[in-house]
Amino acid sequence: MNPRQRRGVLFLLAAGALALAVFFAVNRYVAQVDSQVGPKITVYRVSKPITAYSPLGADNLEAIEVPKRWAAPTAVGDLKELEGRRVGFPLSSGTVVTSDMLIPPTDLSPTEREIAINVDSVTGVAGRIRPGDRVDVVAVFAEVPGLPKQVRELVQNVRIVSIGGSQTVSDDKGNDNDVIPVTLALEPKDMLAVTYASAFAQEVRLVALPGDVGANRSQDVQDYDAGDLGGKAIPEEAK
């Protein structure tokens, strides 16, 4: 082997040794990064803005991989758990969906029905109620033709299914009002009464109850009008 060939062999050996050194260095760096970042998991984020109560699905969600240590403990990683579920407030594009954002699935009995009514910070007991709590529903009738101006208890011991986020709605006069949708579980006859009051009463209020909801309430007053104040409850004339 002549000197030129020996130099070629040495260059090849040096190049091979350098390639191995680079490989091990890169491998060590990747291992170090993996040890710092940790394993990755799949989560779902909003791919386009979603309005409140819109169903979730493949058309408005996208899967992404993030380091497990950086993901929220409540992040949802299975699309089947999100299909058809809803959130009670708007979500902007890029928001990662977590289980605590989702409206709980229905647990209605065979005789119960769900309806949602709008309340505000006052008529909704100023944020003192939570899903699963029990409330009474009362209505103030003041402008309904044929009915006396009165406050009437519509239904007792109603279970709250869910409470949505604050929304702004416009009334008949064009005024913007902040409201909070509250979903109630009601028997059919009570559902009709609350729906009627929500449409025609001047005001519908939720009344929070004490912890002992099984107490005897037979002495509760069911309605109240001018007659209870010593006056005379005069029905409104039909228009």
Backbone as CSV, one residue per row, in Angstrom:
resi,resn,N_x,N_y,N_z,CA_x,CA_y,CA_z,C_x,C_y,C_z
1,MET,0.862,-1.191,0.000,0.000,0.000,0.000,0.896,1.238,0.000
2,ASN,0.665,2.085,-1.001,1.493,3.278,-1.111,1.023,4.353,-0.142
3,PRO,1.835,5.384,0.045,1.474,6.442,1.013,0.115,7.094,0.721
4,ARG,-0.220,7.278,-0.576,-1.508,7.909,-0.894,-2.662,7.034,-0.437
5,GLN,-2.547,5.738,-0.631,-3.618,4.844,-0.210,-3.759,4.818,1.310
6,ARG,-2.598,4.854,1.992,-2.663,4.859,3.463,-3.367,6.132,3.958
7,ARG,-3.028,7.263,3.306,-3.708,8.509,3.727,-5.221,8.419,3.488
8,GLY,-5.636,7.800,2.389,-7.064,7.637,2.097,-7.760,6.796,3.153
9,VAL,-7.055,5.683,3.548,-7.647,4.822,4.578,-7.784,5.585,5.897
10,LEU,-6.747,6.351,6.236,-6.795,7.123,7.478,-7.926,8.153,7.449
11,PHE,-8.094,8.810,6.281,-9.205,9.772,6.169,-10.562,9.095,6.337
12,LEU,-10.684,7.890,5.733,-11.959,7.152,5.866,-12.218,6.779,7.313
13,LEU,-11.163,6.297,8.000,-11.325,5.935,9.418,-11.670,7.155,10.254
14,ALA,-10.997,8.286,9.954,-11.283,9.512,10.699,-12.714,9.984,10.447
15,ALA,-13.162,9.904,9.173,-14.527,10.308,8.843,-15.540,9.413,9.537
16,GLY,-15.252,8.088,9.567,-16.159,7.162,10.249,-16.233,7.448,11.736
17,ALA,-15.041,7.719,12.344,-15.024,8.014,13.779,-15.797,9.302,14.068
18,LEU,-15.620,10.334,13.172,-16.337,11.592,13.363,-17.848,11.393,13.215
19,ALA,-18.263,10.572,12.240,-19.691,10.302,12.049,-20.276,9.618,13.276
20,LEU,-19.543,8.658,13.845,-20.017,7.985,15.056,-20.118,8.964,16.217
21,ALA,-19.129,9.864,16.328,-19.151,10.845,17.411,-20.365,11.770,17.272
22,VAL,-20.630,12.220,16.020,-21.799,13.081,15.794,-23.077,12.337,16.107
23,PHE,-23.179,11.072,15.684,-24.379,10.271,15.947,-24.640,10.146,17.446
24,PHE,-23.601,9.793,18.190,-23.770,9.634,19.642,-24.098,10.970,20.317
25,ALA,-23.509,12.071,19.807,-23.796,13.387,20.384,-25.250,13.776,20.150
26,VAL,-25.725,13.569,18.904,-27.118,13.893,18.595,-28.067,13.004,19.396
27,ASN,-27.733,11.729,19.466,-28.577,10.791,20.209,-28.653,11.176,21.691
28,ARG,-27.520,11.597,22.219,-27.490,12.010,23.631,-28.310,13.280,23.839
29,TYR,-28.227,14.205,22.872,-28.990,15.446,22.980,-30.493,15.168,22.925
30,VAL,-30.892,14.300,21.984,-32.318,13.960,21.866,-32.813,13.285,23.138
31,ALA,-31.991,12.388,23.687,-32.377,11.714,24.925,-32.515,12.708,26.075
32,GLN,-31.609,13.695,26.091,-31.678,14.710,27.137,-32.938,15.554,27.004
33,VAL,-33.283,15.925,25.743,-34.506,16.705,25.510,-35.731,15.897,25.910
34,ASP,-35.763,14.608,25.528,-36.886,13.744,25.890,-37.034,13.628,27.393
35,SER,-35.888,13.559,28.077,-35.960,13.441,29.537,-36.518,14.700,30.168
36,GLN,-36.291,15.870,29.520,-36.808,17.122,30.049,-38.272,17.339,29.662
37,VAL,-38.621,17.017,28.408,-39.977,17.237,27.924,-40.897,16.097,28.334
38,GLY,-40.398,14.891,28.290,-41.202,13.740,28.663,-42.024,13.222,27.497
39,PRO,-42.818,12.175,27.731,-43.645,11.605,26.658,-44.736,12.573,26.231
40,LYS,-45.222,12.392,25.009,-46.271,13.247,24.474,-47.610,12.521,24.485
41,ILE,-48.676,13.308,24.566,-50.024,12.758,24.513,-50.836,13.548,23.501
42,THR,-51.935,12.964,23.061,-52.828,13.628,22.115,-53.936,14.347,22.872
43,VAL,-54.150,15.603,22.526,-55.271,16.377,23.067,-55.994,17.009,21.884
44,TYR,-57.157,17.592,22.162,-57.940,18.216,21.088,-58.127,19.699,21.376
45,ARG,-57.923,20.480,20.324,-58.120,21.920,20.444,-59.132,22.379,19.406
46,VAL,-59.693,23.548,19.636,-60.709,24.113,18.751,-60.042,24.603,17.467
47,SER,-60.546,24.144,16.335,-59.951,24.527,15.051,-60.576,25.791,14.459
48,LYS,-61.764,26.150,14.949,-62.413,27.393,14.523,-63.320,27.848,15.661
49,PRO,-63.630,29.139,15.755,-64.440,29.625,16.880,-65.748,28.857,17.029
50,ILE,-66.104,28.553,18.275,-67.327,27.802,18.580,-68.218,28.669,19.465
51,THR,-69.478,28.770,19.104,-70.428,29.509,19.928,-70.937,28.615,21.060
52,ALA,-71.498,29.235,22.080,-72.016,28.483,23.227,-73.084,27.493,22.783
53,TYR,-73.024,26.285,23.338,-73.999,25.212,23.128,-73.927,24.581,21.740
54,SER,-72.892,24.902,20.958,-72.703,24.211,19.683,-72.107,22.829,19.947
55,PRO,-72.544,21.798,19.215,-71.981,20.468,19.427,-70.533,20.387,18.957
56,LEU,-69.724,19.653,19.675,-68.332,19.447,19.306,-68.217,18.242,18.385
57,GLY,-67.218,18.276,17.516,-67.017,17.159,16.599,-65.778,17.364,15.754
58,ALA,-65.592,16.456,14.795,-64.394,16.496,13.950,-64.322,17.747,13.091
59,ASP,-65.477,18.396,12.843,-65.465,19.581,11.987,-64.974,20.832,12.697
60,ASN,-64.960,20.834,14.036,-64.476,22.029,14.749,-63.390,21.709,15.775
61,LEU,-62.860,20.488,15.742,-61.766,20.093,16.631,-60.630,19.499,15.819
62,GLU,-59.420,19.622,16.341,-58.266,19.004,15.705,-57.354,18.420,16.777
63,ALA,-56.729,17.279,16.437,-55.839,16.606,17.373,-54.435,17.189,17.278
64,ILE,-53.808,17.382,18.416,-52.418,17.822,18.467,-51.694,17.009,19.534
65,GLU,-50.384,16.924,19.410,-49.567,16.239,20.410,-48.818,17.271,21.235
66,VAL,-48.887,17.106,22.540,-48.181,18.009,23.450,-47.485,17.158,24.510
67,PRO,-46.404,17.667,25.094,-45.774,16.930,26.192,-46.770,16.695,27.328
68,LYS,-46.776,15.499,27.833,-47.732,15.142,28.882,-47.599,16.053,30.096
69,ARG,-46.381,16.450,30.410,-46.162,17.271,31.595,-46.704,18.682,31.424
70,TRP,-46.929,19.100,30.165,-47.451,20.435,29.903,-48.959,20.436,29.707
71,ALA,-49.572,19.289,29.537,-51.018,19.222,29.291,-51.788,19.322,30.605
72,ALA,-52.962,19.925,30.541,-53.824,20.011,31.725,-54.287,18.607,32.115
73,PRO,-54.394,18.323,33.403,-54.848,16.993,33.830,-56.227,16.637,33.291
74,THR,-57.045,17.659,32.987,-58.401,17.402,32.507,-58.518,17.448,30.980
75,ALA,-57.385,17.570,30.274,-57.428,17.591,28.812,-57.983,16.264,28.293
76,VAL,-58.829,16.339,27.265,-59.482,15.152,26.708,-58.689,14.676,25.501
77,GLY,-58.307,13.395,25.501,-57.488,12.846,24.428,-58.193,11.862,23.523
78,ASP,-59.517,11.724,23.683,-60.274,10.775,22.867,-61.432,11.521,22.211
79,LEU,-61.446,11.539,20.888,-62.491,12.264,20.160,-63.878,11.715,20.462
80,LYS,-63.974,10.417,20.762,-65.284,9.821,21.060,-65.908,10.448,22.309
81,GLU,-65.066,10.901,23.241,-65.583,11.530,24.458,-66.098,12.940,24.201
82,LEU,-65.741,13.518,23.030,-66.133,14.887,22.719,-67.244,14.979,21.682
83,GLU,-67.412,13.931,20.870,-68.412,13.957,19.810,-69.796,14.230,20.381
84,GLY,-70.422,15.309,19.904,-71.779,15.631,20.308,-71.901,16.360,21.628
85,ARG,-70.820,16.446,22.399,-70.875,17.177,23.673,-70.894,18.682,23.413
86,ARG,-71.299,19.445,24.428,-71.431,20.894,24.270,-70.752,21.615,25.428
87,VAL,-70.379,22.855,25.173,-69.862,23.718,26.232,-70.818,24.903,26.372
88,GLY,-70.910,25.457,27.571,-71.886,26.502,27.834,-71.391,27.910,27.582
89,PHE,-70.254,28.052,26.901,-69.698,29.384,26.642,-68.883,29.312,25.355
90,PRO,-68.644,30.461,24.704,-67.898,30.443,23.440,-66.443,30.027,23.659
91,LEU,-65.878,29.370,22.647,-64.461,28.987,22.661,-63.788,29.574,21.427
92,SER,-62.628,30.161,21.611,-61.886,30.724,20.488,-60.989,29.658,19.874
93,SER,-60.588,29.889,18.652,-59.733,28.963,17.929,-58.419,28.757,18.687
94,GLY,-57.980,27.508,18.788,-56.738,27.184,19.473,-56.917,26.769,20.918
95,THR,-58.116,26.899,21.473,-58.363,26.515,22.865,-58.352,24.996,23.001
96,VAL,-57.578,24.490,23.944,-57.558,23.051,24.215,-58.779,22.704,25.061
97,VAL,-59.537,21.706,24.637,-60.774,21.336,25.318,-60.453,20.448,26.517
98,THR,-60.980,20.819,27.668,-60.813,20.027,28.885,-62.176,19.557,29.377
99,SER,-62.179,18.519,30.174,-63.432,17.915,30.608,-64.275,18.854,31.457
100,ASP,-63.631,19.783,32.180,-64.411,20.689,33.023,-65.117,21.777,32.223
101,MET,-64.834,21.879,30.902,-65.563,22.811,30.050,-66.890,22.232,29.571
102,LEU,-67.036,20.921,29.610,-68.170,20.252,28.984,-69.402,20.311,29.870
103,ILE,-70.556,20.515,29.239,-71.828,20.424,29.962,-72.054,18.965,30.330
104,PRO,-72.361,18.674,31.593,-72.543,17.275,32.001,-73.629,16.602,31.166
105,PRO,-73.436,15.320,30.827,-74.483,14.606,30.100,-75.728,14.483,30.957
106,THR,-76.854,14.345,30.299,-78.113,14.313,31.021,-78.232,13.074,31.910
107,ASP,-78.817,13.263,33.079,-79.123,12.142,33.963,-80.589,12.231,34.377
108,LEU,-81.424,12.599,33.423,-82.840,12.763,33.697,-83.508,11.421,33.985
109,SER,-84.512,11.491,34.855,-85.358,10.321,35.061,-86.326,10.225,33.885
110,PRO,-87.028,9.086,33.722,-87.954,8.954,32.590,-89.052,10.012,32.556
111,THR,-89.384,10.624,33.700,-90.473,11.601,33.724,-89.977,13.042,33.698
112,GLU,-88.678,13.265,33.710,-88.146,14.626,33.760,-87.894,15.180,32.363
113,ARG,-87.928,16.490,32.279,-87.609,17.197,31.044,-86.629,18.316,31.372
114,GLU,-85.758,18.636,30.429,-84.815,19.739,30.620,-85.292,20.972,29.875
115,ILE,-85.268,22.118,30.555,-85.460,23.391,29.870,-84.421,24.364,30.423
116,ALA,-84.103,25.356,29.619,-83.158,26.389,30.050,-83.882,27.725,30.115
117,ILE,-83.653,28.476,31.168,-84.193,29.821,31.290,-83.033,30.781,31.542
118,ASN,-83.238,32.024,31.154,-82.215,33.044,31.374,-82.470,33.765,32.691
119,VAL,-81.435,33.874,33.502,-81.492,34.667,34.724,-80.325,35.652,34.677
120,ASP,-80.296,36.571,35.623,-79.147,37.459,35.727,-78.520,37.290,37.107
121,SER,-77.604,38.165,37.446,-76.891,38.000,38.710,-77.814,38.147,39.918
122,VAL,-78.957,38.800,39.738,-79.899,38.975,40.852,-80.918,37.846,40.875
123,THR,-81.607,37.633,39.757,-82.642,36.596,39.728,-82.037,35.194,39.795
124,GLY,-80.743,35.065,39.537,-80.080,33.770,39.637,-79.351,33.567,40.945
125,VAL,-79.729,34.288,41.992,-79.194,34.155,43.357,-77.718,34.531,43.421
126,ALA,-77.317,35.450,42.560,-75.977,36.057,42.639,-74.845,35.040,42.677
127,GLY,-74.935,34.027,41.829,-73.854,33.051,41.725,-73.746,32.080,42.881
128,ARG,-74.791,31.979,43.701,-74.744,31.117,44.885,-75.192,29.691,44.592
129,ILE,-75.571,29.405,43.361,-76.061,28.077,43.026,-75.079,27.380,42.094
130,ARG,-75.115,26.055,42.133,-74.237,25.218,41.332,-75.043,24.053,40.751
131,PRO,-74.557,23.417,39.670,-75.244,22.224,39.173,-75.406,21.187,40.283
132,GLY,-76.588,20.609,40.354,-76.902,19.647,41.408,-77.658,20.254,42.573
133,ASP,-77.613,21.601,42.714,-78.371,22.263,43.778,-79.866,22.191,43.476
134,ARG,-80.660,22.420,44.522,-82.116,22.468,44.396,-82.610,23.889,44.644
135,VAL,-83.587,24.320,43.852,-84.126,25.671,43.977,-85.637,25.627,43.820
136,ASP,-86.298,26.693,44.279,-87.683,26.967,43.924,-87.675,27.959,42.772
137,VAL,-88.734,27.937,41.979,-88.879,28.893,40.888,-90.122,29.727,41.162
138,VAL,-89.960,31.051,41.238,-91.089,31.957,41.449,-91.138,32.941,40.296
139,ALA,-92.341,33.448,40.034,-92.526,34.389,38.929,-93.314,35.593,39.410
140,VAL,-92.989,36.752,38.843,-93.710,37.996,39.121,-94.584,38.295,37.907
141,PHE,-95.906,38.256,38.101,-96.840,38.572,37.027,-97.358,39.985,37.240
142,ALA,-97.142,40.847,36.255,-97.577,42.233,36.384,-98.272,42.756,35.141
143,GLU,-97.952,42.189,33.987,-98.495,42.729,32.746,-99.239,41.687,31.934
144,VAL,-99.666,40.588,32.575,-100.366,39.543,31.839,-101.864,39.810,31.900
145,PRO,-102.530,40.038,30.760,-103.972,40.327,30.763,-104.760,39.220,31.463
146,GLY,-105.670,39.616,32.358,-106.518,38.663,33.051,-105.956,38.133,34.342
147,LEU,-104.686,38.406,34.643,-104.078,37.928,35.879,-103.847,39.099,36.829
148,PRO,-104.074,38.880,38.132,-103.738,39.931,39.089,-102.222,40.091,39.186
149,LYS,-101.811,41.274,39.536,-100.389,41.482,39.767,-99.999,40.751,41.042
150,GLN,-99.132,39.785,40.911,-98.792,38.954,42.059,-97.455,38.252,41.849
151,VAL,-96.929,37.734,42.944,-95.766,36.843,42.911,-96.281,35.442,43.192
152,ARG,-95.893,34.492,42.349,-96.425,33.131,42.493,-95.279,32.124,42.458
153,GLU,-95.343,31.192,43.392,-94.383,30.088,43.381,-94.851,29.063,42.362
154,LEU,-94.017,28.804,41.354,-94.401,27.900,40.279,-94.106,26.446,40.607
155,VAL,-92.943,26.188,41.170,-92.543,24.810,41.445,-91.482,24.812,42.534
156,GLN,-91.483,23.763,43.346,-90.525,23.640,44.439,-89.487,22.558,44.139
157,ASN,-88.338,22.730,44.781,-87.323,21.674,44.823,-86.914,21.189,43.426
158,VAL,-86.504,22.131,42.586,-86.091,21.818,41.218,-84.582,21.603,41.177
159,ARG,-84.154,20.575,40.477,-82.721,20.295,40.363,-82.105,21.093,39.220
160,ILE,-80.971,21.731,39.499,-80.220,22.459,38.469,-79.294,21.479,37.754
161,VAL,-79.449,21.394,36.447,-78.635,20.478,35.647,-77.310,21.121,35.261
162,SER,-77.358,22.347,34.772,-76.124,23.033,34.363,-76.344,24.537,34.389
163,ILE,-75.240,25.263,34.450,-75.257,26.726,34.428,-74.279,27.183,33.358
164,GLY,-74.782,27.941,32.383,-73.937,28.394,31.290,-73.159,29.645,31.641
165,GLY,-72.315,30.053,30.717,-71.566,31.280,30.904,-72.402,32.502,30.581
166,SER,-71.957,33.649,31.036,-72.693,34.901,30.818,-72.751,35.228,29.324
167,GLN,-73.940,35.650,28.878,-74.144,36.026,27.493,-74.878,37.364,27.447
168,THR,-74.733,38.070,26.334,-75.429,39.337,26.138,-76.540,39.137,25.118
169,VAL,-77.768,39.486,25.508,-78.914,39.377,24.608,-79.623,40.721,24.557
170,SER,-80.341,40.964,23.466,-81.089,42.207,23.289,-82.563,41.961,23.561
171,ASP,-83.212,42.884,24.298,-84.639,42.748,24.563,-85.441,43.388,23.441
172,ASP,-86.776,43.426,23.626,-87.649,43.953,22.578,-87.385,45.426,22.288
173,LYS,-86.824,46.136,23.260,-86.556,47.560,23.088,-85.151,47.830,22.560
174,GLY,-84.414,46.762,22.265,-83.067,46.936,21.737,-82.002,47.124,22.787
175,ASN,-82.357,46.950,24.044,-81.370,47.095,25.121,-80.605,45.790,25.309
176,ASP,-79.306,45.892,25.510,-78.473,44.714,25.747,-78.458,44.370,27.234
177,ASN,-78.651,43.099,27.546,-78.661,42.631,28.932,-77.761,41.412,29.068
178,ASP,-77.031,41.338,30.163,-76.202,40.169,30.456,-77.054,39.125,31.162
179,VAL,-77.111,37.927,30.588,-77.923,36.856,31.157,-77.074,35.603,31.326
180,ILE,-77.566,34.707,32.172,-76.899,33.437,32.427,-77.916,32.319,32.202
181,PRO,-77.737,31.451,31.203,-78.675,30.352,30.990,-78.521,29.291,32.089
182,VAL,-79.635,28.915,32.689,-79.658,27.875,33.711,-80.595,26.765,33.236
183,THR,-80.103,25.539,33.184,-80.911,24.400,32.752,-81.491,23.696,33.968
184,LEU,-82.808,23.475,33.937,-83.526,22.866,35.045,-84.105,21.523,34.619
185,ALA,-84.210,20.596,35.567,-84.868,19.314,35.340,-86.255,19.377,35.962
186,LEU,-87.294,19.271,35.121,-88.662,19.494,35.580,-89.587,18.364,35.133
187,GLU,-90.626,18.146,35.926,-91.714,17.280,35.491,-92.480,18.009,34.389
188,PRO,-93.163,17.274,33.478,-93.813,17.930,32.335,-94.750,19.071,32.699
189,LYS,-95.613,18.908,33.716,-96.547,19.990,34.054,-95.791,21.212,34.587
190,ASP,-94.742,20.977,35.346,-93.948,22.095,35.853,-93.150,22.744,34.736
191,MET,-92.727,21.942,33.774,-92.005,22.487,32.629,-92.857,23.484,31.863
192,LEU,-94.154,23.175,31.710,-95.050,24.097,31.013,-95.250,25.376,31.812
193,ALA,-95.397,25.255,33.126,-95.593,26.442,33.964,-94.386,27.363,33.904
194,VAL,-93.188,26.807,34.005,-91.971,27.622,33.980,-91.760,28.223,32.589
195,THR,-92.074,27.457,31.542,-91.945,27.986,30.184,-92.892,29.160,29.965
196,TYR,-94.130,29.027,30.442,-95.105,30.124,30.316,-94.609,31.364,31.059
197,ALA,-94.157,31.166,32.275,-93.682,32.300,33.056,-92.463,32.945,32.416
198,SER,-91.564,32.125,31.872,-90.368,32.664,31.232,-90.721,33.535,30.036
199,ALA,-91.848,33.197,29.377,-92.249,33.953,28.193,-93.074,35.189,28.540
200,PHE,-93.905,35.127,29.599,-94.885,36.193,29.821,-94.734,36.921,31.153
201,ALA,-94.082,36.331,32.132,-93.954,37.008,33.422,-92.962,38.160,33.326
202,GLN,-93.152,39.133,34.186,-92.216,40.253,34.220,-90.845,39.791,34.682
203,GLU,-90.813,38.821,35.569,-89.543,38.353,36.126,-89.700,36.921,36.621
204,VAL,-88.687,36.101,36.390,-88.630,34.743,36.935,-87.394,34.647,37.809
205,ARG,-87.580,34.203,39.046,-86.475,34.129,39.991,-86.249,32.703,40.460
206,LEU,-84.983,32.400,40.742,-84.624,31.157,41.415,-84.432,31.472,42.892
207,VAL,-84.916,30.585,43.744,-84.802,30.765,45.186,-83.984,29.602,45.745
208,ALA,-82.831,29.915,46.318,-81.971,28.867,46.871,-82.617,28.272,48.122
209,LEU,-82.354,26.987,48.352,-82.970,26.262,49.461,-81.926,25.855,50.484
210,PRO,-82.346,25.615,51.735,-81.417,25.086,52.736,-81.050,23.648,52.404
211,GLY,-80.082,23.124,53.121,-79.610,21.771,52.832,-80.673,20.715,53.028
212,ASP,-81.606,20.917,53.959,-82.627,19.919,54.262,-83.812,20.115,53.323
213,VAL,-83.658,19.662,52.067,-84.720,19.867,51.088,-85.887,18.910,51.313
214,GLY,-85.738,17.946,52.194,-86.820,17.007,52.461,-87.748,17.464,53.575
215,ALA,-87.533,18.666,54.095,-88.351,19.172,55.198,-89.787,19.393,54.742
216,ASN,-90.712,19.368,55.702,-92.127,19.609,55.428,-92.330,21.080,55.078
217,ARG,-92.816,21.339,53.879,-92.994,22.713,53.418,-94.467,23.014,53.131
218,SER,-95.348,22.287,53.757,-96.775,22.453,53.485,-97.286,23.825,53.900
219,GLN,-96.565,24.503,54.798,-96.997,25.820,55.260,-96.436,26.960,54.411
220,ASP,-95.654,26.638,53.398,-95.104,27.687,52.548,-96.211,28.441,51.814
221,VAL,-96.056,29.740,51.690,-97.005,30.565,50.932,-96.747,30.358,49.439
222,GLN,-97.820,30.089,48.685,-97.674,29.786,47.265,-97.783,31.021,46.373
223,ASP,-98.523,32.050,46.821,-98.620,33.270,46.023,-98.811,34.459,46.958
224,TYR,-98.582,35.626,46.392,-98.629,36.855,47.189,-99.026,38.000,46.274
225,ASP,-100.041,38.779,46.710,-100.456,39.910,45.896,-100.913,41.051,46.799
226,ALA,-101.603,42.030,46.205,-102.006,43.209,46.963,-102.928,42.861,48.125
227,GLY,-103.726,41.782,47.984,-104.624,41.390,49.070,-103.885,41.032,50.334
228,ASP,-102.676,40.503,50.208,-101.883,40.154,51.386,-101.297,41.378,52.063
229,LEU,-101.353,42.512,51.378,-100.880,43.766,51.957,-102.031,44.625,52.476
230,GLY,-103.248,44.069,52.451,-104.410,44.816,52.907,-105.133,45.542,51.805
231,GLY,-104.656,45.393,50.588,-105.309,46.037,49.456,-106.214,45.060,48.735
232,LYS,-106.448,45.318,47.452,-107.316,44.474,46.650,-106.602,44.119,45.351
233,ALA,-106.488,42.822,45.119,-105.830,42.355,43.905,-106.821,42.420,42.751
234,ILE,-106.625,43.355,41.864,-107.539,43.529,40.731,-106.908,42.944,39.479
235,PRO,-107.578,41.973,38.844,-107.021,41.417,37.610,-106.871,42.481,36.536
236,GLU,-105.821,42.349,35.739,-105.636,43.252,34.617,-106.742,43.026,33.597
237,GLU,-107.208,44.081,32.968,-108.231,43.922,31.949,-107.617,43.329,30.686
238,ALA,-108.384,42.432,30.088,-107.901,41.820,28.837,-107.775,42.879,27.770
239,LYS,-106.670,42.810,27.053,-106.442,43.805,25.988,-106.953,43.297,24.653
